[in-house]
Amino acid sequence: MEDTSPDFFGERSQGSVTYYGNQKAVYWYVNDNWKIRSNLALDLGIRYEYTTISTSESQQALNAISNTPSILVPGSINQRLLFDKPRAPKNNWAPRIGIAYSPGSSGNTSIRAGFGMAYDVLYDNIGILAVPPQIGATNDVNLGTQKPGFLASGGLPGGGSGIQVLDEATARKNTSNWNPT
């Protein structure tokens, strides 16, 4: 392996070192079993799930600077382009139903079936991996020509750390000058 710098372009990013996987969850479940006949039983139940949004994910509210209510989201019906933090769903009701049937009277065979709904929980690290741009920084290095000893001398410098909060005017000015070429 050669210890040389990138020959054209290098980039290193660093986000906030703060991580909060601190959501709280409450789940409850009720169920009952009814014996309809000697060879037929019915189970009915319902589960409720509530999981809050972690502090890391609530930082996405900083993206409100990009709100553009004059633009409609493609494929939607009058939904404006607005950015905000995720909201915890409060209507996660999940029904359960089960049936057990034994044909005939011998009891040697049983047929069982069931159905239930479930809700997924977002992984904790999504909040830190999808932070708004104000939380991190990127250092772009245009090196031009390859230089030996690149990794031995530390490689690319870091892109910053901690929270960098910009006022709206500065953020718009910085992004309006961005050129991806």
Buried (B, 14 or more C-beta within 10 A) or exposed (E): EEEBBBEEEBEBEBBBEEBBBEBEEEEEEEEEEEEEEEBBBBBBBBBBBBBBBBBBBBBBEBBEBBEEEEEEEEEEEEEEBEBEBBEEEEEBEBEBEBBBBBEEEEEEEEEEEEEEEEBEEBEBEEBBEBBBBBBBBEBEBEBEEEEEEBEEEEBBEEBBEEBEEBEEEEBEEEEEEEEEE
